[in-house]
Amino acid sequence: MGDGEGAQTKAFRRFLANKRVTPERLVESWSQQTAPAAVGRHVLAIQDTSEIQFNTTAERTRGLGEVGKGKGRRGALLHAMVAVDAKDGACLGLVGGAIWTRAGRVTVAHGERALADKESRRWLETARTAPTVLDQADCITVVADRESDIYAEWATLPDHKLHLLTRVMHDRSLADGGTLYAAAEKFSLVGARTIELPARAKRAARQATLSLRFAPVQLRRPPRPGLKGLPDCVRLVLVEAVELDPPVGAEPLHWRLLTTHAVADAAAAWQIIDWYRMRWTIEQLFRVLKSQGLRIEDSQLDSAELLLKLIALATKAAAITTQLLQARDGQSDLPAAAAFDSTQIDALAAINARYEAKSPRQRNPHPLASMAWAGWIIARLGGWDGYPSSRPPGPITFKHGLDYFFAIAIGWSLNDVSTP
């Protein structure tokens, strides 16, 4: 996401400066290829929020509000929902979200504000877009971390097709007068399993052995402003996984997950755990966006208006990069149409033909118009040599390839294809 002064950069700046191009319209365009990719699938609609921090000074705030705990940190917030196949974890694309920067500090206490006046409303608003965008999916499960543990969400969103799966934020009162955590302590253990934990910023990759227990619960409506019109209670299932014998010095894993799915046995409970673990996809998307490829926080654009548009475009590019990374080994059955439109696929075919004409012995090994096929071409554009013995292309290679081919949402015309 560099800000050099080449012709492509100047065209990109003109595009961002266009008043008809808004962050909201760009976010609306995210799901153009996602909807057809979701047809007939059980889709995990995974949502999360990420802070995008930019370099500022007291004299040059760039129009950005505070993020995090403040202390001089300024930037924007990105809330995104990504569609993932519940069966194989394939990233199907973006569903929706929101991008904003804070106008100032909120002085009214969080508990005293109505949901409409809280940033947390994004969890409900984005979840409500899922049934529209993914209307041809067989089933939708909205998956989220603790910030999405909102009573209004449990009470208003689920239906016969839309389910929720959320990590618990805090202990809750139950309809029988007890509390959620106390009730869980009485659940029977039903099994244990060892899983692989991917590396994170403050945790190395390791194995973890989890115990499992589950049971139905009824949450009682909290006595808060704005909730009186909601049902007195909601019926859910609590699935709890606790790490046994964690490594010395490691924080033990402890997942309390609430879901609207029926959980009849241990196998169904483990399925809930596996679906929650697929949250990794959106975390990886944010890593691609910020540190493993696009490095959006390095941008030197000088206004919040332009930066918010840049975030919208870069998030789409990060989602495509995630899809290409998943498909690079050829095991994915996802079509290229899940990321590229028909004109872009024609352009990819033209580029592929030119590469193969230059080196007949080095041919694209993947099925025509598959995501793996597109990834091979994009990687070649990004500088990868295409040899099976070479190291597989990574996020930076795909980023460079997309810069060449896609020019970050400015568009690609077949007439503009130049010889690689």
C-alpha positions as CSV (number, residue, x, y, z in Angstrom):
1,M,0.0,0.0,0.0
2,G,2.8,2.4,-0.8
3,D,2.3,6.0,-1.6
4,G,4.8,6.6,-4.4
5,E,4.4,9.1,-7.1
6,G,4.0,6.8,-10.1
7,A,1.2,7.0,-12.7
8,Q,-0.7,4.2,-11.0
9,T,-0.5,5.9,-7.6
10,K,-1.7,9.2,-9.0
11,A,-4.7,7.4,-10.6
12,F,-5.4,5.7,-7.3
13,R,-5.4,9.0,-5.5
14,R,-7.8,10.5,-8.0
15,F,-10.1,7.5,-7.5
16,L,-10.0,7.9,-3.7
17,A,-10.7,11.7,-4.0
18,N,-13.8,11.0,-6.1
19,K,-16.8,12.2,-3.9
20,R,-19.0,9.5,-5.4
21,V,-16.7,6.9,-3.9
22,T,-17.5,6.5,-0.3
23,P,-16.5,3.9,2.4
24,E,-20.1,2.8,2.6
25,R,-20.4,2.1,-1.1
26,L,-17.1,0.2,-1.1
27,V,-18.2,-1.9,1.8
28,E,-21.5,-2.7,0.0
29,S,-19.5,-3.9,-3.0
30,W,-17.5,-6.4,-0.8
31,S,-20.1,-9.2,-1.2
32,Q,-20.5,-9.1,-5.0
33,Q,-18.7,-12.4,-5.5
34,T,-19.4,-13.8,-2.1
35,A,-23.2,-14.3,-2.6
36,P,-22.9,-16.8,-5.5
37,A,-20.0,-18.6,-3.8
38,A,-22.2,-19.3,-0.8
39,V,-25.1,-21.0,-2.7
40,G,-26.0,-24.3,-1.1
41,R,-23.4,-24.2,1.7
42,H,-23.6,-24.0,5.4
43,V,-21.8,-20.7,5.9
44,L,-20.0,-19.5,9.0
45,A,-20.4,-15.7,8.9
46,I,-17.5,-14.7,11.1
47,Q,-17.3,-11.2,12.3
48,D,-14.8,-9.2,14.3
49,T,-13.4,-5.7,14.8
50,S,-9.8,-4.5,14.3
51,E,-8.1,-1.2,15.1
52,I,-6.1,0.3,12.2
53,Q,-3.6,2.7,13.7
54,F,-1.8,5.3,11.7
55,N,1.2,7.5,12.6
56,T,0.0,10.9,13.8
57,T,1.3,13.8,15.9
58,A,-0.5,16.4,18.0
59,E,-0.1,18.8,15.1
60,R,-1.0,16.3,12.4
61,T,-3.9,14.1,13.5
62,R,-5.0,13.5,9.9
63,G,-8.6,13.9,11.0
64,L,-8.4,10.6,12.9
65,G,-10.0,9.9,16.3
66,E,-8.5,7.9,19.2
67,V,-8.3,4.2,19.2
68,G,-7.6,1.7,21.9
69,K,-7.0,3.3,25.3
70,G,-6.1,6.6,23.7
71,K,-2.7,7.9,24.9
72,G,-2.0,9.5,21.5
73,R,-3.0,6.5,19.4
74,R,-5.2,7.5,16.5
75,G,-6.7,5.6,13.7
76,A,-9.9,3.9,12.4
77,L,-11.9,0.9,13.3
78,L,-12.8,-1.8,10.8
79,H,-15.6,-4.2,11.5
80,A,-15.8,-7.0,9.0
81,M,-17.7,-10.2,8.4
82,V,-16.2,-13.0,6.3
83,A,-18.0,-16.0,4.9
84,V,-16.4,-19.4,5.5
85,D,-17.5,-22.8,4.4
86,A,-18.5,-24.7,7.6
87,K,-17.4,-28.0,6.1
88,D,-13.8,-27.3,4.9
89,G,-13.0,-23.8,6.1
90,A,-12.7,-22.2,2.6
91,C,-12.9,-18.4,2.7
92,L,-15.8,-17.5,0.4
93,G,-15.3,-13.7,0.6
94,L,-16.6,-10.7,2.6
95,V,-20.2,-10.3,3.6
96,G,-20.4,-6.8,5.1
97,G,-19.2,-4.5,7.8
98,A,-18.4,-0.9,8.7
99,I,-15.4,1.5,8.8
100,W,-15.3,4.6,11.0
101,T,-13.1,6.9,13.1
102,R,-14.2,8.3,16.4
103,A,-15.4,11.9,16.5
104,G,-14.4,12.3,20.2
105,R,-14.6,10.8,23.6
106,V,-17.9,9.5,24.9
107,T,-18.7,10.9,28.3
108,V,-21.9,8.8,29.1
109,A,-21.1,5.5,30.8
110,H,-21.4,2.5,28.6
111,G,-24.1,0.8,30.7
112,E,-26.3,4.0,30.6
113,R,-26.3,4.3,26.8
114,A,-28.9,2.7,24.5
115,L,-27.6,0.1,22.1
116,A,-28.1,2.5,19.1
117,D,-25.5,4.9,20.8
118,K,-22.9,2.2,21.2
119,E,-20.2,1.0,18.8
120,S,-21.3,-2.5,19.7
121,R,-24.4,-2.0,17.6
122,R,-22.1,-3.0,14.7
123,W,-22.3,-6.6,15.7
124,L,-26.1,-6.7,15.3
125,E,-26.2,-4.5,12.2
126,T,-23.6,-6.6,10.4
127,A,-25.2,-9.9,11.5
128,R,-28.5,-8.6,9.9
129,T,-26.8,-8.3,6.5
130,A,-25.9,-12.0,6.5
131,P,-29.4,-13.4,5.6
132,T,-29.7,-10.9,2.7
133,V,-26.2,-11.4,1.2
134,L,-26.2,-15.2,1.9
135,D,-29.9,-15.8,1.1
136,Q,-29.0,-18.8,-1.1
137,A,-27.0,-20.6,1.6
138,D,-28.5,-23.6,3.2
139,C,-27.7,-22.4,6.7
140,I,-25.9,-19.4,8.3
141,T,-24.1,-19.4,11.6
142,V,-22.9,-16.0,12.7
143,V,-19.6,-16.6,14.7
144,A,-18.1,-14.0,16.9
145,D,-15.9,-13.4,19.9
146,R,-16.9,-12.0,23.3
147,E,-17.9,-8.4,22.2
148,S,-20.8,-9.9,20.4
149,D,-22.3,-11.4,23.5
150,I,-25.3,-9.0,23.5
151,Y,-28.7,-10.0,24.8
152,A,-30.5,-8.1,22.1
153,E,-28.6,-10.2,19.5
154,W,-29.7,-13.5,21.1
155,A,-33.3,-12.3,21.4
156,T,-33.9,-10.8,18.0
157,L,-31.6,-12.3,15.3
158,P,-32.0,-16.2,15.2
159,D,-34.5,-17.9,13.0
160,H,-34.9,-21.2,11.3
161,K,-31.9,-20.5,9.0
162,L,-29.8,-18.0,11.0
163,H,-27.9,-19.4,14.0
164,L,-25.5,-17.7,16.5
165,L,-22.3,-18.9,18.0
166,T,-20.6,-16.5,20.4
167,R,-17.9,-16.7,23.1
168,V,-19.3,-15.5,26.4
169,M,-18.2,-12.1,27.6
170,H,-19.2,-12.3,31.3
171,D,-21.2,-14.3,33.7
172,R,-25.0,-14.0,33.1
173,S,-28.1,-14.4,35.2
174,L,-30.2,-17.4,34.3
175,A,-34.0,-17.7,34.4
176,D,-33.9,-20.1,37.3
177,G,-32.1,-17.6,39.5
178,G,-28.6,-19.0,39.1
179,T,-25.7,-17.8,37.1
180,L,-24.1,-19.1,33.9
181,Y,-20.7,-19.9,35.3
182,A,-22.1,-21.7,38.4
183,A,-24.4,-23.8,36.2
184,A,-21.5,-24.8,34.0
185,E,-19.6,-26.2,37.0
186,K,-22.3,-28.8,37.4
187,F,-22.2,-30.0,33.8
188,S,-20.9,-33.5,33.3
189,L,-17.6,-33.9,31.4
190,V,-18.2,-35.8,28.2
191,G,-14.7,-36.1,26.7
192,A,-11.3,-34.7,25.9
193,R,-9.4,-34.0,22.7
194,T,-6.1,-32.6,21.6
195,I,-6.1,-29.7,19.1
196,E,-3.5,-27.6,17.3
197,L,-3.4,-23.9,18.3
198,P,-2.0,-21.6,15.6
199,A,0.6,-19.0,16.6
200,R,-0.5,-15.6,17.6
201,A,1.2,-12.4,18.5
202,K,1.8,-13.4,22.1
203,R,1.6,-17.2,21.8
204,A,3.6,-19.7,19.9
205,A,1.9,-22.5,18.1
206,R,1.3,-25.5,20.3
207,Q,-1.0,-28.4,21.1
208,A,-3.7,-28.2,23.7
209,T,-5.8,-30.9,25.3
210,L,-9.3,-29.8,26.0
211,S,-12.0,-31.2,28.3
212,L,-15.6,-30.8,27.1
213,R,-19.0,-30.3,28.7
214,F,-22.3,-28.8,27.5
215,A,-25.9,-28.3,28.5
216,P,-28.9,-26.1,27.6
217,V,-29.4,-22.9,29.5
218,Q,-31.9,-20.0,29.7
219,L,-30.4,-16.5,29.9
220,R,-32.5,-14.0,31.8
221,R,-33.0,-10.5,30.2
222,P,-30.6,-8.0,31.9
223,P,-32.3,-5.1,33.7
224,R,-30.9,-2.5,31.4
225,P,-32.4,0.5,29.5
226,G,-33.8,-0.3,26.1
227,L,-34.3,-4.1,26.7
228,K,-37.8,-4.1,28.2
229,G,-39.5,-5.0,24.9
230,L,-37.4,-8.1,24.5
231,P,-38.3,-11.6,25.7
232,D,-37.8,-12.3,29.4
233,C,-35.4,-15.1,28.6
234,V,-33.7,-16.9,25.7
235,R,-32.9,-20.6,25.4
236,L,-29.4,-21.5,24.3
237,V,-26.8,-24.2,24.7
238,L,-23.5,-23.5,26.6
239,V,-20.5,-25.5,25.3
240,E,-17.4,-25.2,27.5
241,A,-13.9,-26.4,26.7
242,V,-11.1,-26.1,29.3
243,E,-7.4,-26.8,28.6
244,L,-5.9,-29.7,30.7
245,D,-2.3,-29.4,31.9
246,P,-1.2,-26.3,29.9
247,P,2.5,-25.6,29.5
248,V,4.2,-23.8,32.4
249,G,3.7,-20.1,32.1
250,A,1.0,-20.4,29.4
251,E,-2.4,-19.0,29.8
252,P,-4.8,-22.0,29.8
253,L,-7.4,-22.1,27.1
254,H,-11.0,-21.6,28.4
255,W,-13.8,-21.3,25.9
256,R,-17.4,-20.7,27.0
257,L,-19.5,-20.7,23.9
258,L,-23.2,-20.0,23.6
259,T,-25.1,-21.1,20.5
260,T,-28.6,-21.4,19.2
261,H,-27.7,-24.7,17.5
262,A,-29.1,-27.9,19.1
263,V,-26.4,-29.9,20.7
264,A,-27.5,-33.4,21.4
265,D,-24.3,-35.2,22.1
266,A,-20.5,-34.9,22.4
267,A,-20.0,-35.1,18.6
268,A,-22.3,-32.1,18.1
269,A,-20.5,-30.2,21.0
270,W,-17.1,-30.8,19.4
271,Q,-18.5,-29.5,16.1
272,I,-19.4,-26.2,17.9
273,I,-15.8,-26.0,19.1
274,D,-14.5,-26.7,15.5
275,W,-16.7,-24.0,14.0
276,Y,-15.5,-21.5,16.6
277,R,-11.9,-22.4,15.9
278,M,-12.5,-21.2,12.3
279,R,-12.5,-17.7,13.6
280,W,-8.8,-17.9,12.8
281,T,-9.8,-17.0,9.2
282,I,-10.8,-13.4,10.1
283,E,-7.7,-13.0,12.3
284,Q,-5.6,-14.1,9.4
285,L,-7.4,-11.6,7.1
286,F,-6.5,-8.8,9.6
287,R,-2.9,-9.9,9.7
288,V,-2.7,-9.8,5.9
289,L,-4.2,-6.4,6.0
290,K,-1.9,-4.9,8.6
291,S,1.4,-6.8,8.9
292,Q,1.7,-9.8,6.5
293,G,1.4,-8.2,3.1
294,L,-0.6,-5.0,2.7
295,R,0.8,-3.1,5.6
296,I,-2.0,-0.6,5.5
297,E,-0.9,1.2,8.6
298,D,2.2,2.5,6.7
299,S,0.0,4.6,4.4
300,Q,0.9,8.3,4.3
301,L,-2.5,9.5,2.9
302,D,-3.2,12.7,4.8
303,S,-6.9,12.7,5.6
304,A,-9.3,10.4,7.4
305,E,-11.7,10.6,4.4
306,L,-9.1,9.0,2.1
307,L,-7.8,6.6,4.7
308,L,-11.3,5.1,5.4
309,K,-11.7,4.5,1.6
310,L,-8.3,2.9,1.5
311,I,-9.2,0.6,4.4
312,A,-12.4,-0.5,2.5
313,L,-10.4,-1.3,-0.6
314,A,-7.5,-3.0,1.2
315,T,-9.9,-5.2,3.2
316,K,-11.3,-6.6,0.0
317,A,-7.7,-7.2,-1.3
318,A,-6.9,-8.9,2.0
319,A,-9.9,-11.2,1.6
320,I,-8.8,-12.1,-1.9
321,T,-5.2,-12.7,-0.7
322,T,-6.6,-15.0,2.0
323,Q,-8.5,-17.0,-0.6
324,L,-5.4,-17.3,-2.8
325,L,-3.3,-18.4,0.2
326,Q,-5.8,-21.2,1.0
327,A,-6.0,-22.3,-2.6
328,R,-2.3,-22.3,-3.5
329,D,-1.8,-26.0,-2.8
330,G,-4.5,-27.0,-5.3
331,Q,-6.7,-28.7,-2.7
332,S,-9.4,-26.0,-2.7
333,D,-12.5,-26.5,-5.0
334,L,-13.3,-22.8,-4.9
335,P,-13.8,-21.2,-8.3
336,A,-11.9,-18.0,-9.3
337,A,-15.3,-16.3,-9.6
338,A,-15.4,-16.2,-5.8
339,A,-12.9,-13.4,-6.0
340,F,-12.8,-12.1,-9.6
341,D,-15.5,-11.0,-12.0
342,S,-15.8,-12.4,-15.6
343,T,-13.7,-9.6,-17.2
344,Q,-10.9,-10.2,-14.7
345,I,-11.0,-13.9,-15.3
346,D,-10.7,-13.3,-19.0
347,A,-7.7,-11.1,-18.2
348,L,-6.2,-13.8,-16.0
349,A,-6.6,-16.3,-18.9
350,A,-4.8,-13.9,-21.3
351,I,-1.9,-13.4,-18.9
352,N,-1.7,-17.2,-18.2
353,A,-1.5,-17.9,-22.0
354,R,1.4,-15.5,-22.4
355,Y,3.3,-17.1,-19.5
356,E,2.8,-20.5,-20.9
357,A,3.8,-19.4,-24.4
358,K,7.0,-18.1,-23.0
359,S,7.8,-21.3,-21.2
360,P,5.9,-24.3,-22.6
361,R,7.4,-26.6,-20.0
362,Q,6.1,-24.5,-17.2
363,R,2.4,-24.6,-17.3
364,N,-0.3,-23.7,-14.8
365,P,-1.1,-27.1,-13.2
366,H,-4.5,-26.1,-11.8
367,P,-8.0,-26.4,-13.4
368,L,-9.0,-23.5,-15.6
369,A,-10.9,-20.7,-13.7
370,S,-10.3,-22.3,-10.3
371,M,-9.0,-20.2,-7.4
372,A,-5.8,-22.2,-7.4
373,W,-5.4,-21.4,-11.2
374,A,-5.9,-17.7,-10.5
375,G,-3.5,-17.9,-7.5
376,W,-0.7,-19.4,-9.7
377,I,-1.1,-16.5,-12.2
378,I,-1.2,-13.8,-9.5
379,A,1.8,-15.3,-7.8
380,R,3.7,-15.2,-11.1
381,L,2.8,-11.5,-11.4
382,G,4.1,-11.0,-7.9
383,G,7.5,-12.4,-8.7
384,W,7.2,-16.1,-7.9
385,D,9.0,-18.3,-10.4
386,G,6.3,-21.0,-10.6
387,Y,8.5,-24.0,-10.0
388,P,6.9,-26.7,-7.7
389,S,10.3,-27.1,-5.9
390,S,10.2,-23.4,-5.0
391,R,8.9,-22.1,-1.7
392,P,5.1,-21.5,-2.0
393,P,4.1,-17.9,-2.6
394,G,3.2,-15.9,0.5
395,P,1.1,-12.9,1.4
396,I,3.7,-10.4,0.1
397,T,4.0,-12.1,-3.2
398,F,0.2,-12.2,-3.7
399,K,0.1,-8.5,-2.6
400,H,2.6,-7.5,-5.3
401,G,0.7,-9.7,-7.9
402,L,-2.6,-8.1,-7.0
403,D,-1.1,-4.6,-7.2
404,Y,0.0,-5.4,-10.7
405,F,-3.2,-7.1,-11.8
406,F,-5.9,-5.5,-9.7
407,A,-4.5,-2.1,-8.8
408,I,-6.6,-2.2,-5.6
409,A,-10.2,-1.9,-6.9
410,I,-9.5,0.7,-9.6
411,G,-10.3,-2.1,-12.1
412,W,-8.8,-4.2,-14.8
413,S,-9.6,-4.1,-18.5
414,L,-8.6,-6.8,-20.9
415,N,-7.3,-4.1,-23.2
416,D,-4.9,-2.9,-20.6
417,V,-3.1,-6.3,-20.2
418,S,0.6,-5.8,-20.9
419,T,3.1,-8.5,-21.5
420,P,4.4,-9.7,-18.1
